[in-house]
Amino acid sequence: MPQLNPSPWLAILMFSWLNLLTIIPTKILNHISPNEPTPVSAEKHKTESWDWPW
């Protein structure tokens, strides 16, 4: 039964994990986010108290 021979499947497994762990994350991390976050101003917003009607 050739499907029980681990030599070709072990090599395929190792190369696929090598691909997943080295090549793909570097390609994903090289992309720049299209919407860079803008810094929030340190200005305090004026809040008014609210009188409860009861």
Backbone bond lengths (Angstrom), bond angles and torsions (degrees), N, CA, C in turn:
res aa  C-N    CA-C-N  psi(-1)  N-CA   C-N-CA  omega(-1)  CA-C   N-CA-C  phi
1 M - - - 1.450 - - 1.529 108.71 -
2 P 1.307 117.97 108.55 1.466 120.08 -174.41 1.533 113.51 -71.41
3 Q 1.330 118.49 -21.65 1.464 118.87 -179.05 1.531 111.72 -71.52
4 L 1.313 118.14 -14.06 1.455 120.82 178.01 1.521 112.44 -89.03
5 N 1.314 117.48 -5.46 1.453 121.38 177.86 1.531 107.99 -76.99
6 P 1.332 119.56 114.37 1.468 120.74 -172.92 1.520 114.97 -79.83
7 S 1.315 118.98 -9.93 1.462 118.51 -171.86 1.535 113.51 -64.50
8 P 1.344 122.60 -47.91 1.468 117.37 179.84 1.527 112.21 -72.12
9 W 1.321 117.76 -34.32 1.462 119.85 -176.62 1.513 111.59 -74.22
10 L 1.315 116.65 -31.93 1.462 119.35 176.77 1.528 110.64 -67.34
11 A 1.301 117.04 -39.80 1.470 120.39 178.29 1.526 110.56 -66.20
12 I 1.330 117.13 -41.23 1.466 120.66 178.08 1.522 110.13 -63.43
13 L 1.322 117.48 -42.35 1.459 121.39 178.46 1.523 111.32 -62.64
14 M 1.321 117.13 -45.22 1.459 120.23 -178.72 1.521 111.63 -65.90
15 F 1.327 118.70 -42.02 1.460 120.70 179.57 1.521 112.01 -69.06
16 S 1.317 117.59 -34.34 1.462 118.97 178.44 1.528 110.45 -69.81
17 W 1.335 118.33 -39.62 1.459 119.88 176.86 1.524 111.16 -68.90
18 L 1.302 117.35 -35.97 1.462 120.51 175.50 1.519 110.28 -61.78
19 N 1.315 116.28 -40.88 1.454 121.53 177.91 1.520 110.46 -65.37
20 L 1.316 116.80 -45.49 1.461 120.22 -177.66 1.526 112.31 -66.43
21 L 1.315 117.62 -36.22 1.454 120.43 -173.71 1.523 114.51 -89.51
22 T 1.325 118.76 -16.34 1.465 119.24 -177.19 1.525 112.79 -117.57
23 I 1.302 117.96 -50.03 1.464 120.29 -171.19 1.520 111.94 -81.32
24 I 1.310 117.81 -47.13 1.463 120.97 -173.90 1.532 112.57 -66.80
25 P 1.350 121.83 -45.53 1.475 118.66 179.04 1.520 113.45 -61.78
26 T 1.331 118.63 -34.77 1.460 119.53 178.88 1.518 110.95 -68.27
27 K 1.320 117.81 -35.47 1.463 120.24 177.32 1.522 110.90 -68.38
28 I 1.320 117.29 -37.91 1.466 120.24 -179.37 1.528 110.32 -71.23
29 L 1.327 118.03 -41.61 1.458 121.06 -176.81 1.526 112.94 -72.62
30 N 1.328 118.76 -15.22 1.454 121.02 178.86 1.516 112.64 -77.53
31 H 1.313 118.60 -15.13 1.452 120.73 -179.79 1.521 109.80 -75.82
32 I 1.329 114.82 140.64 1.462 120.68 179.12 1.515 107.41 -97.59
33 S 1.308 115.85 139.76 1.454 120.98 179.09 1.524 109.20 -66.64
34 P 1.336 119.14 130.07 1.464 120.36 -178.21 1.527 113.10 -69.63
35 N 1.295 118.20 -25.60 1.457 121.71 -179.43 1.518 108.81 -114.10
36 E 1.323 115.56 92.43 1.455 119.67 178.38 1.526 108.64 -70.96
37 P 1.310 118.38 139.75 1.462 119.80 -179.48 1.522 110.76 -68.61
38 T 1.318 115.88 137.49 1.457 120.21 178.07 1.523 108.55 -90.93
39 P 1.327 116.99 142.94 1.471 118.34 -179.93 1.532 110.36 -69.11
40 V 1.306 115.17 140.57 1.455 121.46 -179.85 1.525 108.06 -84.59
41 S 1.313 115.49 134.74 1.464 118.61 -179.64 1.526 109.74 -70.31
42 A 1.326 115.12 152.11 1.454 120.67 -177.89 1.524 111.49 -85.94
43 E 1.323 117.25 8.24 1.461 121.12 -178.16 1.523 110.39 -69.20
44 K 1.326 114.93 132.15 1.464 119.53 178.92 1.527 108.30 -83.00
45 H 1.309 114.93 137.10 1.464 119.22 176.63 1.518 109.57 -82.68
46 K 1.327 114.79 139.30 1.457 119.15 -179.75 1.521 108.44 -79.52
47 T 1.303 115.67 121.74 1.457 120.21 178.84 1.519 108.60 -108.81
48 E 1.280 115.63 138.21 1.457 120.84 178.94 1.519 108.70 -107.42
49 S 1.344 114.53 144.43 1.458 117.85 178.93 1.521 109.20 -74.79
50 W 1.292 115.15 153.02 1.451 120.25 -176.91 1.522 107.45 -116.77
51 D 1.306 116.25 121.15 1.455 120.82 179.64 1.524 109.65 -81.65
52 W 1.306 115.34 122.45 1.464 119.61 179.57 1.527 108.68 -74.79
53 P 1.323 117.64 135.98 1.461 119.46 -176.26 1.517 113.89 -75.13
54 W 1.287 121.11 0.15 1.457 121.94 -178.76 1.468 107.12 -115.68
